[in-house]
Amino acid sequence: LDSLLQETLTMSLVAGVYLSASATLYRHLGFSVTKLGGTSSSLLTVSNLQVLLTDPQQAENKALLLTGSRDLPSDIDGLPVRSLSPDLDIENREVTHSNGVVRAEALVIRSPDWQRTKSAFERLGIMEAKAREDIYPGLRLSFFNAGTPDRSLILELVAPLEPPGADAPDLPAKLWGVTWQVRDDLSAARGAMVLPAMLSPSRKAVQPGRQIATVKDAGSTGMAMAFITPSPRLTTS
């Protein structure tokens, strides 16, 4: 996955996430969150992703926020999408988060049918760059270049290796989680979180030389979260 982040992207589409979730919960995880004037929404910004947090009292709502010159669909294989307002798509906005997060490494999408979801992404020009079937038994993990040219982002699609049977329910793809990249060894994230939220013990990531931990007891944040250390080559001169 590290190598994918270095590739030149051919399409500018995924720039953010829309979630029904409490801004307070995100602040308790160590994120800086800005209230948007005149609205009930708040904005969380990292270098390559905007997270628009809306009223958590409404029905669960998740969507990808897209940019691009072409007409955008209402969904990608059942995963809702919305157009990112130009007012939110601010280049080079620098925000410091006390948890040490500097970027979104990957957004995780779950689907019952990887072929169907892969085709839906590729119709928008979001192309599969790599796939692996050797990490988790029975699952296929594939990675798509999805960010803007100067703000790379990976979509990680997790799906059963075998396609669903003819009698299986026709379920949509769903936004499931995010992996945040931090600047350090996860110490800042552990120190910034307000109990009961906490990070699990660190473990080796699939990517060599990196550590990863998942968020526990954070409440209704709208998606699962993991924090990962930077690539070793980014921390050495």
VEXDREN-2710 file (C-alpha; in Angstrom, 1 decimal):
% VEXDREN-2710
k/r/px/py/pz
1/LEU/0.0/0.0/0.0
2/ASP/2.9/2.4/0.7
3/SER/4.0/2.1/-2.9
4/LEU/0.5/3.0/-4.1
5/LEU/0.7/6.3/-2.3
6/GLN/3.6/7.4/-4.5
7/GLU/1.9/6.8/-7.8
8/THR/0.5/9.6/-10.0
9/LEU/-3.2/9.7/-9.9
10/THR/-5.2/9.8/-13.0
11/MET/-8.5/11.0/-11.6
12/SER/-9.6/13.7/-9.1
13/LEU/-12.6/12.4/-7.4
14/VAL/-12.7/11.3/-3.7
15/ALA/-12.0/14.3/-1.5
16/GLY/-14.0/13.8/1.7
17/VAL/-16.5/11.9/3.8
18/TYR/-20.0/12.9/5.0
19/LEU/-21.0/11.5/8.3
20/SER/-23.8/11.8/10.8
21/ALA/-21.6/11.9/13.9
22/SER/-20.9/14.1/16.9
23/ALA/-18.1/16.6/16.6
24/THR/-17.5/16.2/20.3
25/LEU/-16.7/12.6/19.9
26/TYR/-14.1/13.4/17.3
27/ARG/-12.6/16.1/19.6
28/HIS/-12.4/13.4/22.3
29/LEU/-10.2/11.4/19.9
30/GLY/-7.8/14.3/19.6
31/PHE/-9.0/15.9/16.3
32/SER/-9.4/19.6/15.8
33/VAL/-12.9/20.2/14.5
34/THR/-14.2/23.5/13.2
35/LYS/-17.9/24.5/13.5
36/LEU/-19.2/25.8/10.2
37/GLY/-21.0/29.1/10.7
38/GLY/-24.7/29.2/10.2
39/THR/-25.1/25.4/10.1
40/SER/-25.2/22.5/12.5
41/SER/-22.2/20.9/10.7
42/SER/-18.6/20.8/11.6
43/LEU/-15.5/20.1/9.6
44/LEU/-12.4/17.9/10.3
45/THR/-9.6/18.5/7.9
46/VAL/-6.4/16.6/7.2
47/SER/-4.0/17.1/4.3
48/ASN/-5.9/14.8/1.9
49/LEU/-9.4/14.5/3.2
50/GLN/-12.3/16.6/4.5
51/VAL/-14.7/15.0/7.0
52/LEU/-18.1/16.8/7.2
53/LEU/-19.8/16.0/10.4
54/THR/-23.6/16.6/10.5
55/ASP/-26.4/16.3/13.1
56/PRO/-25.9/12.9/14.8
57/GLN/-29.6/12.8/15.8
58/GLN/-30.7/12.1/12.2
59/ALA/-30.7/8.6/10.8
60/GLU/-27.4/7.1/10.1
61/ASN/-26.0/8.7/7.0
62/LYS/-22.6/8.1/5.3
63/ALA/-21.4/9.3/1.9
64/LEU/-18.3/9.9/-0.1
65/LEU/-17.7/13.5/-1.0
66/LEU/-16.6/13.8/-4.6
67/THR/-15.1/16.4/-6.8
68/GLY/-14.7/16.4/-10.6
69/SER/-15.9/18.0/-13.8
70/ARG/-18.1/15.2/-14.9
71/ASP/-21.7/14.6/-13.8
72/LEU/-21.5/12.7/-10.5
73/PRO/-23.8/9.7/-9.8
74/SER/-26.0/9.5/-6.7
75/ASP/-24.2/6.4/-5.6
76/ILE/-21.4/4.0/-6.4
77/ASP/-22.7/0.4/-6.2
78/GLY/-25.2/1.6/-3.5
79/LEU/-22.6/3.6/-1.6
80/PRO/-24.1/7.2/-1.4
81/VAL/-22.0/10.0/-2.9
82/ARG/-22.4/13.8/-2.6
83/SER/-20.6/16.6/-4.4
84/LEU/-18.1/18.4/-2.2
85/SER/-18.9/22.1/-1.9
86/PRO/-16.1/24.3/-3.3
87/ASP/-16.2/26.2/-0.1
88/LEU/-14.9/23.2/1.8
89/ASP/-12.4/22.0/-0.7
90/ILE/-9.7/24.4/0.5
91/GLU/-6.2/23.7/-0.8
92/ASN/-3.2/23.5/1.6
93/ARG/-5.3/24.1/4.7
94/GLU/-3.0/23.3/7.6
95/VAL/-4.7/22.0/10.7
96/THR/-2.8/20.5/13.7
97/HIS/-4.4/17.6/15.5
98/SER/-3.3/16.7/19.0
99/ASN/-3.5/13.0/18.2
100/GLY/-0.7/13.3/15.7
101/VAL/-2.8/12.6/12.6
102/VAL/-1.4/14.1/9.4
103/ARG/-3.4/12.4/6.7
104/ALA/-5.9/9.7/5.8
105/GLU/-4.0/6.6/4.6
106/ALA/-7.1/4.7/3.4
107/LEU/-10.9/4.6/3.4
108/VAL/-12.2/1.1/3.8
109/ILE/-15.2/0.0/1.7
110/ARG/-16.9/-3.3/2.4
111/SER/-18.9/-5.1/-0.3
112/PRO/-20.5/-8.5/-0.8
113/ASP/-19.4/-8.6/-4.4
114/TRP/-15.9/-7.3/-5.3
115/GLN/-16.4/-7.6/-9.0
116/ARG/-19.6/-5.5/-9.0
117/THR/-18.0/-2.8/-6.8
118/LYS/-14.8/-2.8/-8.7
119/SER/-16.7/-2.2/-11.9
120/ALA/-18.7/0.6/-10.4
121/PHE/-15.5/2.4/-9.2
122/GLU/-13.7/1.9/-12.5
123/ARG/-16.7/3.4/-14.5
124/LEU/-15.8/6.6/-12.7
125/GLY/-12.1/6.4/-13.5
126/ILE/-11.2/5.1/-10.0
127/MET/-9.0/2.3/-11.0
128/GLU/-7.8/-0.7/-9.1
129/ALA/-4.1/-0.6/-8.6
130/LYS/-3.4/-3.7/-6.6
131/ALA/-5.2/-6.7/-5.2
132/ARG/-4.3/-9.3/-2.6
133/GLU/-5.9/-12.6/-1.7
134/ASP/-3.2/-13.9/0.7
135/ILE/-3.8/-11.7/3.8
136/TYR/-7.1/-13.0/5.3
137/PRO/-8.5/-16.4/4.3
138/GLY/-11.5/-16.1/2.1
139/LEU/-11.2/-12.3/1.6
140/ARG/-10.0/-10.2/-1.3
141/LEU/-8.4/-6.9/-0.6
142/SER/-8.0/-4.4/-3.4
143/PHE/-6.7/-0.9/-3.5
144/PHE/-7.8/2.0/-5.7
145/ASN/-6.2/5.3/-6.4
146/ALA/-9.0/7.7/-5.4
147/GLY/-7.6/11.1/-4.2
148/THR/-6.8/14.3/-6.0
149/PRO/-3.5/14.6/-7.9
150/ASP/-1.8/16.5/-5.1
151/ARG/-3.5/14.8/-2.2
152/SER/-3.3/11.0/-2.7
153/LEU/-5.8/8.7/-1.1
154/ILE/-6.4/5.0/-1.2
155/LEU/-9.8/3.2/-1.2
156/GLU/-9.4/-0.3/0.2
157/LEU/-12.1/-2.6/-0.9
158/VAL/-12.7/-5.7/1.3
159/ALA/-15.0/-8.4/0.0
160/PRO/-15.4/-12.2/0.0
161/LEU/-13.2/-13.8/-2.5
162/GLU/-16.0/-15.9/-4.0
163/PRO/-19.0/-14.0/-5.5
164/PRO/-22.4/-14.3/-3.8
165/GLY/-24.7/-17.0/-4.9
166/ALA/-27.8/-16.4/-7.1
167/ASP/-30.0/-16.5/-4.0
168/ALA/-28.0/-14.1/-1.9
169/PRO/-29.6/-10.7/-1.1
170/ASP/-28.5/-7.8/-3.3
171/LEU/-26.7/-5.7/-0.6
172/PRO/-24.9/-2.5/-1.4
173/ALA/-21.2/-1.5/-0.9
174/LYS/-20.7/0.5/2.4
175/LEU/-18.2/2.9/3.8
176/TRP/-16.9/0.9/6.8
177/GLY/-13.8/2.7/8.2
178/VAL/-10.7/4.8/7.9
179/THR/-7.0/4.4/8.6
180/TRP/-5.4/7.6/9.9
181/GLN/-1.6/8.1/9.5
182/VAL/0.2/9.7/12.4
183/ARG/3.5/11.5/12.6
184/ASP/5.0/9.4/15.5
185/ASP/4.8/6.0/17.2
186/LEU/1.2/6.5/18.2
187/SER/2.1/8.1/21.5
188/ALA/0.3/11.3/20.7
189/ALA/-2.9/9.5/19.8
190/ARG/-2.8/7.5/23.0
191/GLY/-2.3/10.7/25.1
192/ALA/-4.9/12.8/23.3
193/MET/-7.9/10.5/23.6
194/VAL/-10.5/11.1/26.3
195/LEU/-11.7/8.0/28.2
196/PRO/-13.5/5.7/27.6
197/ALA/-12.1/6.0/24.1
198/MET/-8.7/4.4/23.7
199/LEU/-6.3/2.7/21.3
200/SER/-5.8/-1.0/21.3
201/PRO/-2.3/-2.4/21.8
202/SER/-0.1/-1.8/18.8
203/ARG/0.5/-4.6/16.4
204/LYS/2.5/-5.1/13.3
205/ALA/0.8/-3.7/10.2
206/VAL/0.6/-5.5/6.9
207/GLN/3.0/-2.9/5.6
208/PRO/6.6/-3.7/6.7
209/GLY/8.1/-1.7/9.5
210/ARG/4.8/-0.1/10.6
211/GLN/2.6/-0.4/13.6
212/ILE/-1.2/-0.1/13.7
213/ALA/-3.9/0.2/16.5
214/THR/-7.6/0.4/16.4
215/VAL/-9.9/2.8/18.3
216/LYS/-12.0/1.2/21.1
217/ASP/-15.1/2.5/23.0
218/ALA/-15.3/5.7/21.0
219/GLY/-19.1/5.8/20.6
220/SER/-21.0/6.5/17.4
221/THR/-18.2/7.9/15.3
222/GLY/-19.8/6.8/12.0
223/MET/-17.0/4.5/10.9
224/ALA/-14.4/2.2/12.4
225/MET/-10.9/3.7/12.8
226/ALA/-7.3/2.6/12.9
227/PHE/-4.2/4.7/13.5
228/ILE/-1.0/3.7/11.7
229/THR/2.6/4.9/12.0
230/PRO/4.4/6.4/9.0
231/SER/6.4/4.5/6.5
232/PRO/10.0/4.0/7.7
233/ARG/11.3/5.8/4.6
234/LEU/9.3/8.9/5.6
235/THR/11.0/8.9/9.0
236/THR/14.5/8.5/7.8
237/SER/16.6/11.1/6.1
END
